[in-house]
């Protein structure tokens, strides 16, 4: 029986250079979220929840427009960038 990990994309950066990239762990974290393993998903990739929030907001915003939607998107993008970079720096230094 095959698992979802058999169908995940490999990290080219990790294969070529031997170090994780900023996105390493995101696919597995999303699978963990859909399996209900929220704590494990956060430990795998701390920005998983804010990335999913941004994705849902963008999809929602395609159908419903409102006054400050661009400010919310910019805020979520910046928040994601900060979490991704901070967690990556933590991962490579520990």
C-alpha positions, 0 to 999 in steps of 0.5 A: 500500500502506498502512502501520500509521501510516495507522491510528494515532490522532492526538494531539489535544493536538498538533493543538490546541496544537502541543505533544506530550503525555505519550503522544506516540510510544507507538503508534509505539514499540509498532509498532517493538517488534513489528517488532524495532526495539528501539533505535528504540522506546526512542528513540521512547518510553523507557517502552515496555518498562516499559509492555509489562511492566506490561500483560503482568503485569496480563494474567498476574495476571488468571489467576494470583494470588500474594502480592505482586501489588499491590505489584509493580503499584504499583511498575511504575505508579510506575516508568512514571510516573517514566520518562514524566515524565522523558522528556517533560521531557527532550523538551520542554527539548531 
